[in-house]
Structures are given as structure tokens and as C-alpha cells.
Amino acid sequence: MREFAGVVLPNTPTFDKIAALAVLRLAKPGLPVTDFWRTNKNPSSELLARWGVEGVIPIDVGDKKYHKIGCGSALEVLIKEMRLPTNAALD
């Protein structure tokens, strides 16, 4: 699994965004919320690139909104994109 340094969440995260964070924290306990995205505008490509270099994962922020990419929830997007195991043990 990829190394993470933190996550960016929407300003008022709903349950599926919090569930995505919880799953990440099972894999990496103590993973911090780096920021809350407080605007409806997409992050710039420069900011997305910087987050990528820094290991910061945007959850349902910008062009990664689950309904825009055909998934049922932010948690589903996270599991697919991070290639996380779907068994209870999180190998």
C-alpha cells in the first residue's frame, strides 16, 4: 500500500468521508487530517500535484467526487484507488 502523510476532507464531511478516513487509519493509525477543503472550487493542478508528492490524499475533494466518477461512495473510491484489501483483516 502507498505511504500516506495525511488527508484533506470536505469542510463538513458526511459519514462516507469519515468512513474512508477510518479505513485509512486502520492501515496507518494516527493519520492526520491535513486540511478541510472549504470551497466548492476544484483544487488547482499544482496543489493536487503537491499533495501527491507530500502523500496527502484528498477524499471527495475536487474532481475526485465519487458521484462524478461513477462510484457509490467516497469509501468505494478510496478502496479502488488505493487498491486496499476488502477483507476484514486488511492484510
N, C-alpha and C positions, 0 to 999 in steps of 0.2 A: 504494500500500500504506500501511496505517496506521503511525503512528510508535510505536515501542516504546522503553521505558526499561529493561525487564528482564523476567525470567520468574520464576515460582515453580514449583518442581518437587516431586514427592513426595520424601520423605526418602531413599528408596532407589530412584532411578529405574531402570527397566528400559530395554532397548535402544530401544524405540519412543519413549519420552520423550526420550532422549538424541538420537535421530534428529530429532525435532521441533525440539529446541534447535539442532541443527546446521543444519537448513534455515533457521531464523530467522537464524542467524548468517551464512549466505550472503547474506541480504538486508541484514543490518545487522551487519557484523563487530564483534566485541568486545562484543556484547550480554551484559550480566552476568546471572548467576543472583542474583536479589534475595534469595531465601529458599528454604529447604526446608520443605515442609509436613510437620510431624511428628506429625500426629494423623489418625485416621480420620473425625473430625467435619468437616462442611462448614464452610467459612469463612462468617462472618456476611454478611448482605446489605450491611452498612455497609463491611466490609472489601473485599468484591467491588467495591463502588462506588468506594472509594478507589483500589484497584488500577486500575480503569478510567480514572479521572481521571489517575492517575500514569503510565499507559501500561504497566502491569505485566500480563503475560499469564500466567494460571495454566494450566499444562499438566497435564492429567489430575488435577486437584485439585478436590474438592468435587463439585458436580453436573455437572461437565463431563467425567466419566469416560467414555471412549469406548464402553465396552460398554453403558452406560446410555442413550446417545443413538443407538445403532444404527450405529456405525462400527466398522471393523476394527482401528483403532489410534489412538493419540494423534496420530500424524503425520497420519493422514487427517482427523481433526477439525481440526487446525491448518490444513491446506491448504484445507479447505472454509470454515472460519470466517474466515480471513484473506484468502480469495479469492486465494491465491497461484497464480502460473502453474505449470503442471505440466510445462513443457518444461525441458530441461537448462540452458538459458541463464538462466533466471529473469529474464526481461525486466524 
